[in-house]
């Protein structure tokens, strides 16, 4: 099995594993990047959070004035409550040219306790219903872990078994069946600590689920291992080559290996402070057929302005238009 094969290919012996690349740990000095931009603008994303006593309309206006046009809605931070708030939100979104690109539904779909797992799957279905009311095309989530921790990202030896893979497929199908008739997609996000760890696993997951509503919530940083660390250009191209229009949203952060350690500690950092190839990332987004949102996340609050400025700078350098 080639070194670049993902979990799904290794575990299940998929034909798709033949397309995975074998990358050495060090960078490929001969790699040539195609940075020809497409014509599709990229939306800059952020959390939609209501402040104090401001109205929903004022919240969306402030959001738009901050330079963002792609919003992330997540219940622990804020979500509309009741028909009047939903109606006001939809009117404000239309007025200011903002879209909600992702509704957060992050749960551990592989929780080892069946009753807990079923409760979490029902929560996902509820999120899909709520997302539909605000014209959001995607609910984002992860596959999860056999570890019972609620975050669902912990390493566990059973994460990569065929039994666990089948539980994941069954759970996704259940959620999509329970929300049949909805146009809202379930956007799966990779985590290198789980069985959904890269583009090949994404592809195999969509094939095995067999429902067009199972799509990709892309986060290349979450796929990074030591072997991929100096190959972010190749990784990003592989994601877009393999997944293409199935990518419904994109997350932005960077990847950095802590120095002076005898074992590898890969840290999420602000875009521009690591090795992620943002030129290729933005160019490939601009070649998709409709505008996707790129949203910075998981960095200190005082670094979000830096992240947005970096993304805008890179986009300008490669000729990618930022929406709005």
C-alpha positions in Angstrom: 0.0 0.0 0.0 1.4 3.4 -1.0 2.3 5.8 1.8 -0.2 8.4 0.6 -3.3 6.1 0.8 -5.9 7.2 3.3 -7.6 5.2 6.0 -10.6 4.2 3.8 -8.3 2.7 1.2 -6.1 0.9 3.6 -9.0 -0.5 5.7 -11.3 -1.4 2.9 -9.0 -2.2 0.0 -10.7 0.3 -2.2 -9.9 0.7 -5.9 -9.6 4.4 -5.1 -6.5 3.8 -3.1 -4.6 3.3 -6.4 -5.0 7.1 -7.0 -3.4 8.1 -3.7 0.1 9.5 -4.0 3.2 8.2 -2.3 4.9 11.3 -0.8 8.3 11.3 0.9 8.5 13.3 4.1 10.6 16.1 2.6 9.2 18.5 0.0 9.3 17.9 -3.8 11.7 20.5 -5.1 10.5 19.8 -8.7 6.8 20.5 -8.1 5.2 23.0 -10.4 2.2 24.9 -9.3 -0.6 26.0 -11.6 -1.8 29.3 -10.1 -4.1 30.3 -12.9 -7.2 31.6 -11.1 -10.8 30.8 -12.1 -13.7 33.3 -12.4 -15.6 32.4 -9.3 -15.2 34.7 -6.3 -14.5 33.4 -2.8 -16.6 34.5 0.1 -14.8 35.4 3.3 -16.5 33.7 6.3 -16.9 34.3 10.0 -19.2 33.3 12.9 -22.6 35.0 13.0 -22.9 36.1 16.7 -25.4 38.6 18.1 -24.1 41.2 20.5 -25.9 42.7 23.4 -29.3 44.2 22.5 -28.7 44.6 18.8 -31.4 43.5 16.4 -30.8 40.6 14.0 -30.8 43.1 11.1 -28.1 45.2 12.9 -26.1 42.0 13.5 -26.1 41.1 9.8 -25.3 44.7 8.8 -22.3 44.7 11.2 -21.3 41.3 9.8 -21.3 42.6 6.3 -19.5 45.8 7.2 -16.7 43.7 8.7 -16.0 42.4 5.1 -17.6 39.0 5.5 -20.3 37.5 3.2 -20.3 33.9 4.3 -21.8 33.2 7.8 -21.4 30.2 10.2 -24.3 29.6 12.5 -23.8 27.4 15.6 -26.2 27.0 18.5 -23.6 27.3 21.3 -22.8 30.8 19.9 -26.1 32.0 18.5 -29.0 30.8 16.4 -32.4 32.3 15.5 -35.3 31.3 17.7 -38.9 31.3 16.4 -40.4 32.3 13.1 -40.1 36.0 13.6 -36.3 35.8 14.1 -36.0 33.5 11.2 -37.9 35.8 9.0 -35.9 38.8 10.1 -32.7 36.9 9.5 -33.6 35.8 6.0 -34.7 39.4 5.1 -31.4 40.8 6.5 -29.3 38.2 4.7 -30.9 39.1 1.4 -30.6 42.8 2.0 -26.9 42.7 2.8 -25.8 40.0 0.3 -24.8 37.5 3.0 -25.3 33.8 2.9 -25.2 31.3 5.8 -22.9 28.7 4.2 -22.7 26.3 7.2 -24.9 25.4 10.2 -22.8 23.8 12.9 -24.0 20.3 13.9 -20.8 18.9 15.3 -21.5 15.6 17.1 -19.7 12.3 17.8 -21.5 10.1 15.2 -19.5 7.1 16.5 -20.2 7.5 20.2 -19.8 4.0 21.8 -23.1 4.2 23.7 -25.9 3.5 21.4 -28.5 5.6 23.2 -26.2 8.6 23.2 -25.3 8.0 19.6 -29.0 8.0 18.6 -29.5 11.2 20.5 -26.7 12.9 18.7 -27.9 11.7 15.3 -31.3 13.2 16.1 -29.6 16.4 16.9 -28.1 16.4 13.4 -31.5 15.9 11.9 -32.8 18.9 13.9 -29.9 21.0 12.6 -30.7 20.1 9.0 -34.3 21.2 9.6 -33.2 24.5 11.1 -30.6 25.0 8.4 -33.3 24.7 5.8 -35.4 27.5 7.3 -32.5 30.0 6.8 -31.6 28.7 3.3 -28.3 27.3 4.5 -27.1 24.6 2.1 -25.0 22.5 4.5 -24.8 21.2 8.1 -21.2 20.6 9.1 -20.1 17.7 11.2 -17.4 15.0 11.7 -17.4 11.2 11.7 -16.4 11.0 15.4 -14.5 8.6 17.5 -15.1 5.4 19.5 -13.8 7.3 22.4 -16.8 8.6 24.4 -15.5 12.2 24.7 -18.1 14.5 23.3 -15.8 16.3 20.9 -15.4 13.1 18.9 -11.8 13.7 17.7 -9.8 11.5 20.1 -7.7 8.7 18.8 -9.1 5.2 19.6 -7.9 1.8 18.3 -11.3 1.0 17.0 -11.7 4.1 14.9 -10.3 2.4 11.9 -12.1 -0.9 11.9 -14.5 -2.0 9.3 -17.2 -2.4 11.9 -16.8 1.3 12.8 -16.9 2.3 9.2 -20.2 0.5 8.8 -21.6 2.3 11.9 -20.7 5.6 10.3 -22.4 4.8 7.0 -25.5 3.6 8.8 -25.6 6.7 10.9 -25.3 9.1 8.0 -28.0 7.2 6.0 -30.3 7.4 9.0 -29.9 11.2 9.3 -30.5 11.7 5.6 -33.5 9.3 5.6 -35.0 11.1 8.6 -34.6 14.4 6.7 -35.8 13.1 3.3 -37.1 15.9 1.2 -34.7 18.5 2.5 -32.2 20.1 0.2 -29.7 20.7 3.0 -26.5 18.6 2.6 -24.6 16.9 5.4 -21.0 18.3 5.1 -18.5 15.8 6.5 -15.2 17.3 7.8 -12.0 15.3 8.0 -10.0 14.7 11.2 -6.7 12.9 10.9 -7.4 11.2 14.2 -10.6 9.5 12.8 -11.5 7.2 10.0 -12.3 10.2 7.8 -8.8 11.5 7.4 -8.3 12.7 3.8 -9.7 13.1 0.3 -9.8 9.4 -0.5 -11.7 8.6 2.7 -14.1 11.5 1.8 -14.6 10.0 -1.7 -15.2 6.5 -0.4 -17.6 7.8 2.2 -19.8 9.5 -0.3 -19.7 6.4 -2.5 -20.6 4.1 0.3 -23.4 6.3 1.6 -24.8 6.6 -1.9 -26.7 9.8 -1.4 -25.9 13.1 -3.1 -26.7 14.9 0.1 -23.5 13.6 1.7 -20.9 16.1 0.8 -17.5 17.6 1.9 -16.8 20.3 4.4 -13.2 20.8 3.4 -10.4 21.3 6.0 -6.9 20.4 4.6 -5.2 21.3 7.9 -7.2 18.6 9.7 -5.6 16.1 7.3 -2.0 16.9 8.0 0.4 14.3 9.3 4.2 14.5 9.3 4.3 12.8 5.9 2.0 15.4 4.4 3.5 18.4 6.2 5.7 19.5 3.3 3.1 18.5 0.7 0.2 20.8 1.2 0.2 21.8 -2.4 -0.2 18.2 -3.5 -2.8 17.5 -0.7 -4.9 20.5 -1.7 -4.8 19.6 -5.4 -5.7 16.0 -4.6 -8.7 17.2 -2.6 -10.1 19.4 -5.4 -9.2 16.8 -8.1 -11.0 14.1 -6.2 -13.9 15.9 -4.6 -14.5 18.9 -6.8 -18.1 20.3 -6.7 -18.9 18.1 -3.7 -17.0 20.6 -1.6 -19.6 22.9 -0.1 -17.5 24.9 2.4 -13.9 25.5 3.3 -12.2 26.1 6.6 -9.1 28.2 7.0 -6.2 27.7 9.4 -2.6 26.8 9.1 -0.4 23.9 10.2 2.8 24.1 12.2 5.1 21.6 13.8 6.4 22.7 17.2 10.2 22.9 17.2 12.5 21.3 19.8 10.3 18.2 20.4 11.4 14.6 20.0 7.9 13.6 18.9 5.7 15.3 16.4 3.2 17.9 17.7 1.2 19.4 14.8 -0.5 22.7 15.9 -3.3 24.6 14.3 -2.2 28.2 13.8 -3.4 31.4 12.1 -3.3 31.3 8.3 0.1 32.6 7.2 1.9 31.3 10.2 2.5 27.7 8.9 3.2 25.8 5.7 -0.3 25.6 4.1 -0.3 26.6 0.4 -3.0 29.2 0.5 -2.2 30.3 -3.1 -3.2 26.9 -4.4 -6.1 26.7 -2.0 -7.7 30.0 -3.1 -7.0 29.3 -6.8 -8.7 25.9 -6.7 -11.7 27.4 -4.9 -12.0 30.1 -7.6 -12.3 27.3 -10.3 -15.4 25.9 -8.7 -18.8 26.7 -10.4 -20.3 28.8 -7.6 -18.8 30.8 -4.7 -17.7 28.9 -1.7 -16.9 30.4 1.7 -13.5 30.2 3.3 -13.8 30.7 7.1 -10.9 31.1 9.6 -11.3 29.1 12.8 -9.6 27.6 15.9 -7.2 30.5 16.4 -7.0 33.1 19.2 -9.7 35.8 18.9 -7.1 38.6 18.4 -5.7 36.8 15.3 -8.9 36.7 13.2 -8.2 40.1 11.7 -4.7 38.9 10.8 -6.2 35.7 9.2 -8.6 37.7 7.0 -5.9 40.2 6.0 -3.6 37.3 5.0 -6.3 35.6 2.9 -7.1 38.9 1.2 -3.5 39.5 0.5 -2.9 36.1 -1.0 -6.1 36.3 -3.0 -4.9 39.6 -4.5 -1.5 38.2 -5.3 -2.9 35.3 -7.3 -5.8 37.2 -8.9 -8.7 35.6 -6.9 -11.7 37.8 -6.2 -13.0 38.0 -2.7 -16.8 38.3 -2.9 -18.2 41.7 -2.0 
